[in-house]
Amino acid sequence: EATQRGNLKSVWYDSPTIGFQRRMTVYTPYGYETNPRKKYPVLYLLHGAGGDEEAWSSMGRARQILDNMIEKGEAEPMIVVMPNGNPWQQAAKTLMVPEEEFQWGDPNTTNLYVNLLVKDIIPYVEKHFRTLNKAESRAVAGWSLGGGDTMSVSNLYPGMFGYICPLSMGIRDGQEVDAELQAIKKAGYKLYWVGCGNEDFLFESANALHQALERNGLEHTYHVSSGGHTWPNWRTYLTIFGKLLFK
C-alpha cells in the first residue's frame, strides 16, 4: 500500500450534448493539491457492460494501482478520468460485476458516448483540472464495451489521443477498420496497446484487431495473458500499460 495517496472525487458536470448533468470519478495524483502550477497528462479509463463510473475505482482498484506505480517512480503522475459509459444514465445505480451475456454495443449508443467524451467530458476536464492539453498527454483505455469505445473514439477522432489501449475487445466479423487505422497512423500516436486473455470469449476479436494493425503497418503491442474476461486481467493490464504512458 502506497504512503503517498492520490484523491478520488465524484464530479458532476453539465453534459450539453445530452441535456442533463452526469457524474464521473476523477483520480488526481499525490501532490496535485500542493503543486498548484504543475500540469498533468490524463488517462480516460472506460468501463464495460454492467459497469459505471465507480467500476474502475472499486472493482478495478485503480487508485491503489496508480498510487503504487507513481510512488515507485514506475508511472508518470497522471490524472485519471473514469466516466459513466451509459449515455442515458446520470450516475451509478449499483455496482455490478461484468455480465456474462455479452452483446456488441449499438453503434448509435457508442457514437453518442464517443461524442459525450469528446464534446462534453474532455473539455470539462481540461477546463477544471490542470491538464496538459495535447495528444501526447491524452490516453484512452477500456475493457470490453469500453474497449470498443476506446477504438471508436480513436477511430473517429484520429490524433486526439497519443495512447490507445483497448482491453478484452477487438473487431467483429466483417468490420471494416483499415481506413480508420490508416488515419490513426497518418495522424500519429505514441502507443497502441492491446491486451486480452487467451480464454476470453472475445479473444478471436482481439486477434482480428492485432492482424488489422499488422496489416496496416501500425506499430503496436499485443499482450496475451492467461484467463478470461475478468477484473484480475484488467487490473494487471493497467499495471503494465500504465507504466508506458506519457514517457
C-alpha positions in Angstrom: 0.0 0.0 0.0 1.4 3.4 -1.1 2.1 6.0 1.6 1.6 8.8 -1.0 -2.1 8.6 -1.9 -3.9 10.3 -4.7 -7.5 11.6 -4.4 -10.7 10.2 -5.8 -13.5 12.7 -6.4 -17.1 12.2 -7.7 -17.6 15.1 -10.2 -20.9 16.3 -11.5 -20.7 18.1 -14.8 -23.0 19.6 -17.4 -23.5 17.5 -20.5 -24.9 19.9 -23.2 -24.8 17.1 -25.8 -27.4 15.1 -23.9 -29.1 17.9 -21.9 -28.5 16.9 -18.2 -25.9 16.6 -15.6 -23.8 13.5 -15.4 -21.2 12.1 -13.0 -17.7 10.9 -13.4 -14.9 9.7 -11.0 -11.6 11.6 -11.2 -8.3 10.5 -9.7 -5.7 13.2 -9.0 -2.2 12.0 -8.1 -0.4 12.7 -4.8 0.9 16.2 -4.9 -1.8 17.6 -7.2 -3.2 20.0 -4.4 0.3 21.1 -3.2 1.7 21.9 -6.7 -0.7 24.5 -8.0 1.4 25.2 -11.1 2.1 21.7 -12.2 0.0 20.3 -15.1 -0.6 16.6 -15.7 -1.4 14.2 -18.5 -4.8 12.5 -18.5 -5.8 8.9 -18.9 -9.5 8.4 -19.8 -10.3 5.0 -18.4 -13.6 3.4 -19.6 -15.7 0.5 -18.2 -17.6 -2.3 -19.9 -21.1 -3.6 -19.9 -22.6 -3.7 -16.4 -20.2 -1.1 -15.1 -20.4 2.6 -14.4 -18.2 5.5 -13.2 -17.3 3.6 -10.0 -16.3 0.3 -11.7 -12.6 1.1 -12.1 -12.1 2.7 -8.7 -13.8 -0.1 -6.8 -13.5 -3.5 -8.6 -10.6 -2.2 -10.7 -8.7 -0.7 -7.7 -7.4 2.0 -10.0 -6.4 4.3 -7.2 -4.3 1.8 -5.4 -2.6 0.6 -8.6 -1.8 4.2 -9.7 -0.6 5.2 -6.2 1.8 2.3 -6.1 3.2 2.8 -9.5 3.6 6.5 -9.1 5.2 6.3 -5.7 7.7 3.8 -7.0 8.5 6.0 -10.0 7.3 3.4 -12.4 4.5 5.5 -13.8 4.2 9.2 -14.6 1.9 11.2 -12.2 -1.3 11.5 -14.1 -5.0 12.4 -13.8 -7.4 9.5 -14.4 -10.9 10.3 -15.6 -13.5 7.4 -15.2 -16.7 8.5 -16.9 -20.1 6.7 -16.9 -20.3 5.0 -20.3 -24.1 4.6 -20.3 -25.2 7.7 -22.1 -28.7 7.8 -20.6 -27.6 7.2 -17.0 -26.7 10.2 -14.9 -24.7 8.2 -12.4 -24.1 4.8 -10.9 -27.1 2.9 -9.6 -25.4 -0.1 -8.0 -22.0 -1.5 -8.7 -22.4 -4.5 -11.0 -19.9 -7.2 -12.0 -19.3 -7.7 -15.7 -22.2 -9.5 -17.4 -21.6 -12.9 -18.8 -24.2 -12.2 -21.6 -22.2 -10.0 -23.9 -23.8 -8.1 -26.7 -22.0 -5.9 -29.2 -22.8 -2.3 -28.5 -25.4 -0.5 -30.5 -23.3 1.8 -32.9 -25.7 4.7 -32.2 -25.2 4.4 -28.5 -21.4 4.0 -28.9 -21.3 7.1 -31.2 -23.3 9.1 -28.7 -21.0 8.2 -25.9 -17.9 9.0 -28.0 -19.4 12.4 -28.7 -20.1 12.9 -25.0 -16.5 12.1 -24.3 -15.1 14.4 -26.9 -17.6 17.3 -26.7 -18.5 17.3 -23.0 -16.1 15.3 -20.8 -12.7 16.2 -22.2 -13.5 20.0 -22.5 -14.8 19.9 -18.9 -11.7 18.1 -17.6 -9.3 20.4 -19.5 -11.1 23.5 -18.1 -11.5 22.4 -14.5 -8.3 20.4 -13.9 -4.6 21.3 -14.6 -4.1 19.2 -17.7 -1.6 19.1 -20.5 -3.9 19.6 -23.5 -2.2 17.8 -26.3 -2.4 14.4 -27.9 0.8 13.1 -26.4 -0.7 13.9 -23.0 -4.0 12.1 -23.5 -4.6 8.4 -23.2 -7.7 6.3 -23.6 -8.2 2.7 -22.4 -11.1 0.5 -21.5 -12.3 -3.1 -21.2 -15.0 -4.9 -23.2 -17.5 -2.4 -24.4 -15.2 0.3 -23.0 -12.5 -1.2 -25.3 -15.0 -0.8 -28.1 -15.4 2.9 -27.0 -11.6 3.2 -26.9 -11.4 2.0 -30.5 -14.4 4.1 -31.6 -13.1 7.4 -30.2 -9.6 6.9 -31.6 -11.0 5.8 -35.0 -13.5 8.8 -35.2 -11.0 11.3 -33.8 -7.6 10.3 -35.0 -4.9 12.5 -33.5 -6.8 13.2 -30.3 -5.1 10.5 -28.2 -1.4 9.6 -28.2 -2.1 6.4 -26.3 -4.8 3.9 -27.3 -5.3 0.8 -25.1 -8.3 -1.5 -25.9 -8.6 -4.4 -23.4 -10.6 -7.6 -23.9 -12.0 -6.2 -27.2 -11.3 -6.3 -30.9 -13.1 -6.1 -34.2 -16.2 -8.1 -35.1 -16.5 -10.2 -38.2 -16.7 -8.1 -41.4 -16.0 -4.9 -39.6 -14.0 -2.5 -41.9 -11.3 -0.7 -40.0 -8.5 -0.2 -42.5 -9.3 3.3 -43.5 -9.7 4.4 -39.8 -6.4 2.7 -38.8 -4.6 4.4 -41.7 -6.0 7.7 -40.4 -4.6 7.0 -36.9 -1.3 6.1 -38.5 -1.2 9.3 -40.5 -2.2 11.5 -37.5 0.5 9.8 -35.4 0.3 8.2 -32.0 2.8 7.1 -29.3 1.4 3.7 -28.2 -1.3 1.3 -29.4 -1.5 -1.4 -26.7 -4.0 -4.3 -27.0 -4.5 -6.8 -24.1 -6.6 -9.9 -24.0 -6.8 -13.3 -22.1 -6.5 -16.4 -24.2 -9.6 -17.8 -22.6 -11.6 -14.6 -23.2 -14.7 -15.1 -25.3 -13.5 -12.0 -27.3 -10.0 -13.4 -27.9 -10.7 -14.0 -31.6 -11.9 -10.4 -31.9 -8.7 -9.2 -30.3 -6.7 -11.4 -32.7 -8.5 -9.8 -35.6 -7.6 -6.3 -34.3 -4.0 -7.4 -33.9 -4.0 -8.7 -37.5 -5.6 -5.5 -38.8 -3.0 -3.4 -37.0 -0.2 -5.5 -38.5 -1.8 -5.4 -42.0 -2.0 -1.6 -41.9 1.6 -1.2 -40.6 0.7 0.3 -37.2 3.3 -0.5 -34.6 1.6 -1.9 -31.5 1.9 -4.2 -28.5 -0.3 -7.3 -28.4 -0.3 -8.6 -24.8 -1.9 -12.1 -24.5 -2.4 -13.3 -20.9 -4.0 -16.4 -19.5 -7.5 -16.2 -18.2 -10.7 -14.7 -19.4 -13.0 -11.6 -19.3 -12.2 -10.8 -15.7 -11.2 -8.0 -13.4 -7.9 -9.7 -12.4 -6.8 -9.4 -16.0 -7.9 -5.8 -16.4 -6.1 -4.8 -13.2 -3.0 -6.5 -14.4 -3.2 -4.8 -17.8 -3.4 -1.4 -16.1 -0.2 -2.2 -14.2 1.5 -2.9 -17.5 0.3 -0.3 -19.9 0.1 2.3 -17.1 3.9 2.3 -16.9 4.2 3.0 -20.6 2.0 6.1 -20.7 3.4 9.6 -21.2 7.0 8.6 -21.3 
